[in-house]
Amino acid sequence: MTASAEWRDLIVAMIPTLRAFAWSLCRNGAEADDLVQDTLAKAWAARDRFAPGTNLRAWLFTILRNTYYTSAARRRREVADPDGAYAASLRTPPNQEWSVAVRALRQALDRLQPDYREALVLVGAAGLSYEETAEICGCAVGTIKSRVNRARIRLLKEMEADEPADVMAEPQTLERG
């Protein structure tokens, strides 16, 4: 197998994970697909700059994240459906309970601070380690751990779920009689 074919196979294997992360940023399937395509094109063009033996997944996630934020900065200058009224009118109401739950989860995720949402999605949904996520986000591992923890707590509160005992419990002392 040629080096080019091997590189292609490694990149293709990452597409589902890249798409999931792209969707978490864009909240739109078509935009997520475009973002992944842009990421893959940039990665392919810069493949000679990738250092073999380093973390390919983190490298691709960094390209995707930077591409997203660059395009988001460009979109800020555009004016199109700012309140989402038109987009909301195109939806059909959910007809199954899980659809309602997914909508509630999406809305709760949307209400999280972007840094918290990003950390939670990278660690929780994409399955990245805290170290990989810290590398992608350009911050310390402790910062990522804090963001994920706070995001989980806020998400639980947003979803009106009971908080698990190990998340918010105060340290307890056992009294001996």
C-alpha positions in Angstrom: 0.0 0.0 0.0 1.3 3.4 -0.9 1.8 6.2 1.7 -0.9 8.2 0.0 -3.4 5.3 0.2 -2.5 4.7 3.8 -3.0 8.4 4.6 -6.3 8.4 2.8 -7.5 5.3 4.8 -6.6 7.0 8.1 -8.4 10.1 7.2 -11.5 8.3 5.9 -11.8 6.4 9.2 -12.0 9.7 11.1 -15.0 11.1 9.0 -17.8 9.9 11.4 -16.1 11.4 14.4 -15.3 14.6 12.5 -18.9 14.9 11.4 -20.2 14.4 14.9 -18.0 17.2 16.2 -18.9 19.4 13.2 -22.6 18.9 13.9 -22.1 19.9 17.5 -20.6 23.2 16.3 -23.0 23.9 13.4 -26.2 22.4 14.6 -27.0 21.8 10.9 -26.3 18.6 8.9 -25.6 20.3 5.6 -23.3 22.8 7.2 -21.6 20.1 9.2 -21.0 18.1 6.0 -19.5 21.2 4.3 -17.3 21.8 7.4 -16.0 18.2 7.3 -15.3 18.5 3.6 -13.4 21.7 4.1 -11.4 20.1 6.9 -10.6 17.1 4.8 -9.5 19.3 1.9 -7.2 21.3 4.1 -5.8 18.2 5.8 -5.1 16.7 2.4 -3.4 19.8 1.2 -1.3 20.1 4.3 -0.6 16.4 4.8 3.2 17.0 4.3 3.0 19.2 7.5 1.5 16.4 9.6 4.2 14.9 11.8 4.0 11.1 11.7 3.6 9.5 15.1 1.6 12.5 16.5 -2.1 12.5 17.2 -4.0 12.6 13.8 -7.4 12.9 15.4 -6.4 16.0 17.4 -4.7 17.5 14.3 -7.9 17.0 12.3 -10.2 18.3 15.1 -8.0 21.4 15.4 -8.3 22.0 11.7 -12.1 21.5 11.9 -12.4 23.8 14.9 -10.3 26.6 13.4 -12.2 26.3 10.1 -15.5 26.6 11.9 -14.4 29.7 13.9 -13.0 31.4 10.8 -16.3 30.8 8.9 -18.3 31.9 11.9 -16.4 35.2 12.0 -17.2 35.7 8.4 -20.9 34.9 9.0 -21.2 37.5 11.7 -21.1 40.1 8.9 -24.1 38.4 7.2 -27.7 39.2 7.9 -30.0 36.2 7.6 -32.9 35.1 9.8 -31.3 36.4 13.0 -34.2 35.3 15.3 -34.6 31.9 13.6 -38.3 32.5 12.9 -38.1 31.3 9.3 -36.0 28.3 10.2 -38.5 27.4 13.0 -41.4 27.5 10.6 -39.8 24.9 8.4 -39.8 22.2 11.1 -42.4 19.6 11.6 -43.4 18.9 15.2 -42.0 15.7 16.7 -44.3 12.8 16.8 -42.4 10.5 19.1 -41.2 11.0 22.7 -37.5 10.6 21.9 -37.8 13.5 19.4 -39.0 15.7 22.2 -36.2 14.5 24.4 -33.6 15.1 21.7 -35.0 18.6 21.1 -34.8 19.4 24.8 -31.2 18.1 24.9 -30.3 20.3 21.9 -31.9 23.3 23.5 -30.1 22.7 26.7 -26.8 22.3 24.9 -27.4 25.5 23.0 -27.9 27.3 26.4 -24.5 26.2 27.6 -21.6 28.5 27.3 -19.7 27.8 24.1 -16.5 26.7 25.9 -18.5 24.4 28.1 -20.4 22.9 25.2 -17.3 22.4 23.2 -15.5 20.6 26.0 -18.5 18.4 26.8 -19.0 17.4 23.2 -15.3 16.6 22.6 -15.0 14.6 25.7 -18.5 13.1 26.1 -19.7 12.7 22.5 -16.5 12.4 20.5 -14.7 10.3 23.1 -11.6 12.4 23.1 -9.4 12.3 26.2 -9.0 15.4 28.4 -5.5 15.8 27.1 -6.6 15.6 23.4 -9.4 18.1 24.1 -7.0 20.5 25.9 -4.7 20.3 22.9 -7.5 21.1 20.5 -8.9 23.9 22.6 -5.5 25.3 23.4 -5.8 25.3 27.2 -4.8 23.3 30.2 -6.1 19.8 31.0 -7.5 21.1 34.3 -9.4 23.8 32.5 -11.0 21.1 30.3 -11.9 19.0 33.3 -13.5 21.9 35.0 -15.5 22.9 31.9 -16.7 19.3 31.4 -17.8 19.0 35.0 -19.5 22.4 35.0 -21.2 21.6 31.6 -22.5 18.3 33.0 -23.9 20.0 36.1 -25.6 22.7 34.1 -26.9 20.3 31.5 -28.4 18.2 34.3 -30.1 21.3 35.7 -31.3 22.4 32.3 -32.8 19.0 31.7 -34.5 19.2 35.1 -32.9 15.9 36.1 -32.0 14.8 39.5 -28.3 15.3 40.0 -26.4 12.2 40.7 -25.1 11.9 44.2 -21.4 11.8 43.1 -21.7 15.0 41.0 -22.9 17.6 43.6 -22.8 15.8 46.9 -21.2 17.5 49.8 -18.5 15.5 51.6 -20.3 13.4 54.2 -19.0 12.3 57.5 -20.1 9.1 59.2 -21.0 9.4 62.8 -20.2 6.5 65.0 -22.5 5.7 67.8 
